[in-house]
Amino acid sequence: MGVGAREKTGPDFLKMSTERMARMIVHHEVSVRDVVLIYRQKRVLEERQVFLASKTISEAEAEKFGFAGSGSLEDVLSRAFAEMGKDARVAVMPQEGIAWRNMPIFEDR
């Protein structure tokens, strides 16, 4: 394992690109088990516009993680519909953590 790789936390990995995470796995700097869930989450963030409804995570911090923005539920829904149109599809996941980890990835049809 690479020096310091074990000290990285979930938020540290979430701020990385999936390419960087993949390189770390290939070079045995981290265990695939340590980053596989975060890798899948980050892929969604890289491929889709995802807003975070949070009272505790600032807009700037949310953007570092790869979210399109952060704010109250009302604010982010308004922004999503304003940016993506009134016919935009929205997924609301009220349960922190569990729903996000198990979120399926659907291809556009």
ABEGO torsion letter per residue (X at the ends): XBBGAAABBAAAAAABBAAAAAAAAAAGABBAAAAAAAAAAAAAAAABBBBBBBAABBAAAAAAAGBAEBEBAAAAAAAAAAAAEAABBBBBBABBGAAAAABBBBBBX
